[in-house]
Amino acid sequence: MAEGPRMRTYVITGGTDGMGRGLGLHFLRRGDRVIAVASGETKGRAFLAEADRLGAADRAVYVRADLSAVAGMRRTIDEVMGVTDAVDGLVFGAQRFRPEREETEDGLEFTFALAYLSRFVIGHGLMEHLERADAAVIMNIAGPGGMPGKINWDDLQFREGYKGMRAAMQASRCNDLLGVGFAARHPAARTRYVLYNPGFVATAMADPLPQPQRAVTKALARFFATPVDKAIVPIAGLLDDPPGPVVTAFKRGTPLSLTGKDFDPAAAERLHQVTTDLLAPITARDQT
Ligand SMILES: NC(=O)c1ccc[n+]([C@@H]2O[C@H](COP(=O)([O-])OP(=O)(O)OC[C@H]3O[C@@H](n4cnc5c(N)ncnc54)[C@H](OP(=O)(O)O)[C@@H]3O)[C@@H](O)[C@H]2O)c1
């Protein structure tokens, strides 16, 4: 008897809301396994209830972890390893805008930790599991080719001059370099790294904004934002049919050139080194 299609396993940070949830339910509907990671209990329970409604309760896992904390990032890796030997798709979609500067339990600025560092730690931490899959993809949903922003090299943690938008844009630029650094570090990898800018999508993204920006963004979203169901189509397509090159970038499904300062290999190497140095004392602390 012919074998049916193999069940694939997707790990999705921010898998309980917005595009992460949309992708997770899409994969559950077609028979795959989804490990959704997020910090809140209510949305986690709602995700599992929806999976149950779809008849996919045995293929849906919710990992509750605060991905702004290195301990939460590492626990996520451990939990995934406890569920599966191979990961076909690793989607990074966890985000939370912070209008005011906040520090995590590791003494890092929250946006840097959640929107960039968690992708660095989990991506590298699950590399062996990704390489065991036939054609794995790391899908980093961020903002390549979008709004400008720069890396504040002298003060990555924004101890001075914090603005929520500046921190968010810095995290986006860090993610551009994370993709470029991946290709340099794993030139022979079977896993593909995709940097993806979805444009303006109607999600819970605006909820943490202060007024009046929240009301304005939500009003604009009604007219100009892409609905989640539509925004995830090209993302799911790239996960199903990975691009040829090790790293690629797309804006709403259109390929972007990986030239220019946002994708500078020397800056990618510098960021890798700085990030490794930042993590070293946190790792040492957690091992004592
Ligand atoms: N929406 C847009 O217009 C847009 C535009 C460009 C790029 N993007 C990018 O696309 C990705 C997905 O965005 P979205 O708008 O779909 O997201 P969203 O609807 O705002 O959902 C965010 C997800 O992240 C989780 N999360 C928040 N804080 C967390 C924490 N500390 N630890 C773990 N999980 C946490 C949330 O669950 P909990 O709150 O329960 O933890 C939720 O599941 C993000 O990377 C975003 O930067 C979005």
PDBQT file of the ligand as one rigid body, heavy atoms in Angstrom, charges set to zero:
ROOT
HETATM    1  N1  LIG A 301       1.533  42.567  12.043  1.00  0.00    +0.000 N 
HETATM    2  C1  LIG A 301       2.277  43.301  11.226  1.00  0.00    +0.000 C 
HETATM    3  O1  LIG A 301       1.807  44.249  10.579  1.00  0.00    +0.000 OA
HETATM    4  C2  LIG A 301       3.734  42.982  11.079  1.00  0.00    +0.000 A 
HETATM    5  C3  LIG A 301       4.507  43.745  10.183  1.00  0.00    +0.000 A 
HETATM    6  C4  LIG A 301       5.859  43.441   9.993  1.00  0.00    +0.000 A 
HETATM    7  C5  LIG A 301       6.430  42.394  10.704  1.00  0.00    +0.000 A 
HETATM    8  N2  LIG A 301       5.675  41.671  11.590  1.00  0.00    +0.000 N 
HETATM    9  C6  LIG A 301       6.314  40.575  12.325  1.00  0.00    +0.000 C 
HETATM   10  O2  LIG A 301       5.561  39.392  12.155  1.00  0.00    +0.000 OA
HETATM   11  C7  LIG A 301       5.685  38.562  13.332  1.00  0.00    +0.000 C 
HETATM   12  C8  LIG A 301       4.306  38.140  13.798  1.00  0.00    +0.000 C 
HETATM   13  O3  LIG A 301       3.594  39.324  14.133  1.00  0.00    +0.000 OA
HETATM   14  P1  LIG A 301       2.034  39.334  14.477  1.00  0.00    +0.000 P 
HETATM   15  O4  LIG A 301       1.596  40.746  14.244  1.00  0.00    +0.000 OA
HETATM   16  O5  LIG A 301       1.373  38.218  13.766  1.00  0.00    +0.000 OA
HETATM   17  O6  LIG A 301       2.081  39.025  16.048  1.00  0.00    +0.000 OA
HETATM   18  P2  LIG A 301       0.917  39.194  17.182  1.00  0.00    +0.000 P 
HETATM   19  O7  LIG A 301      -0.429  38.986  16.576  1.00  0.00    +0.000 OA
HETATM   20  O8  LIG A 301       1.171  40.472  17.920  1.00  0.00    +0.000 OA
HETATM   21  O9  LIG A 301       1.241  37.952  18.131  1.00  0.00    +0.000 OA
HETATM   22  C9  LIG A 301       2.417  37.944  18.892  1.00  0.00    +0.000 C 
HETATM   23  C10 LIG A 301       2.644  36.577  19.490  1.00  0.00    +0.000 C 
HETATM   24  O10 LIG A 301       3.847  36.646  20.282  1.00  0.00    +0.000 OA
HETATM   25  C11 LIG A 301       3.572  36.102  21.581  1.00  0.00    +0.000 C 
HETATM   26  N3  LIG A 301       4.430  36.752  22.582  1.00  0.00    +0.000 N 
HETATM   27  C12 LIG A 301       4.388  38.042  23.016  1.00  0.00    +0.000 A 
HETATM   28  N4  LIG A 301       5.277  38.231  23.996  1.00  0.00    +0.000 NA
HETATM   29  C13 LIG A 301       5.909  37.042  24.198  1.00  0.00    +0.000 A 
HETATM   30  C14 LIG A 301       6.902  36.584  25.103  1.00  0.00    +0.000 A 
HETATM   31  N5  LIG A 301       7.460  37.405  26.014  1.00  0.00    +0.000 N 
HETATM   32  N6  LIG A 301       7.293  35.292  25.046  1.00  0.00    +0.000 NA
HETATM   33  C15 LIG A 301       6.732  34.443  24.141  1.00  0.00    +0.000 A 
HETATM   34  N7  LIG A 301       5.788  34.814  23.252  1.00  0.00    +0.000 NA
HETATM   35  C16 LIG A 301       5.385  36.097  23.289  1.00  0.00    +0.000 A 
HETATM   36  C17 LIG A 301       2.082  36.412  21.798  1.00  0.00    +0.000 C 
HETATM   37  O11 LIG A 301       1.473  35.577  22.775  1.00  0.00    +0.000 OA
HETATM   38  P3  LIG A 301       1.500  35.979  24.359  1.00  0.00    +0.000 P 
HETATM   39  O12 LIG A 301       1.185  37.453  24.434  1.00  0.00    +0.000 OA
HETATM   40  O13 LIG A 301       0.482  35.115  25.002  1.00  0.00    +0.000 OA
HETATM   41  O14 LIG A 301       2.872  35.667  24.827  1.00  0.00    +0.000 OA
HETATM   42  C18 LIG A 301       1.527  36.105  20.416  1.00  0.00    +0.000 C 
HETATM   43  O15 LIG A 301       1.325  34.719  20.263  1.00  0.00    +0.000 OA
HETATM   44  C19 LIG A 301       6.458  39.386  14.356  1.00  0.00    +0.000 C 
HETATM   45  O16 LIG A 301       7.796  38.983  14.365  1.00  0.00    +0.000 OA
HETATM   46  C20 LIG A 301       6.359  40.810  13.829  1.00  0.00    +0.000 C 
HETATM   47  O17 LIG A 301       7.472  41.605  14.193  1.00  0.00    +0.000 OA
HETATM   48  C21 LIG A 301       4.343  41.952  11.793  1.00  0.00    +0.000 A 
ENDROOT
TORSDOF 0
